[in-house]
Amino acid sequence: MEQLINYLLQFGHLNQQQIELITSKAVVKTTKKDAYYHEAGKIPREIIFLLEGIMRVCYYNNKGDEITKYFLDENNFIADVNSYNQGIPSTEYIQAITDCEYIVLSKEVMEELSMTIISWDAIIAKVTAKGLAEKVNRISPMMSEDATERYLMFLRNFPTLANKIPLSYLASYLGITQSSLSRIRRNIR
């Protein structure tokens, strides 16, 4: 729980009583490697904070191809914010790339914290804004760079992830074939 509290404290003040309330309401869970934490078509009813492991967000395009949108590692909140806030089915899957451990905050708990902790909504708004900015910063360069540059940028931004993610997922994220990724990796060595 300490990881979650330290993360939240970057965005606002919480007193000891508020911290104890949050930790009493949060639940630690795990998902095994390759299992789906969340599936498209379902309405998200919780937000998670990843303590350990790597997850990926993906979807299927109109041709039925699986496309990786992005990866998330430790100390990140994960939620389909639009579906969660509007109570509508998600169009994305969230899959564990490695064994994962995370903290769950259910929608009911989030509402209770909002009603009890005066600064909660402001903290969550800042967390959400940071998450959206990071998402844009991950995706924008992908549009203008060639495949080699996208791969090198991925290595710079996520040095610890490259050896933990299957090549097929990484190639999908980079928008290239697996054989192209293998060729790029060979050329860089």
Secondary structure, DSSP 8 states (H G I E B T S, - for coil): -HHHHHHHHTSS---HHHHHHHHHH-EEEEE-TT-EEE-TTS---EEEEEEES-EEEEEE-TTS-EEEEEEE-SSEEE--HHHHHHT---S-EEEESS-EEEEEEEHHHHHHHHHH-TTHHHHHHHHHHHHHHHHHHHHHHHHHS-HHHHHHHHHHH-TTTTTTS-HHHHHHHHTS-HHHHHHHHHHH-
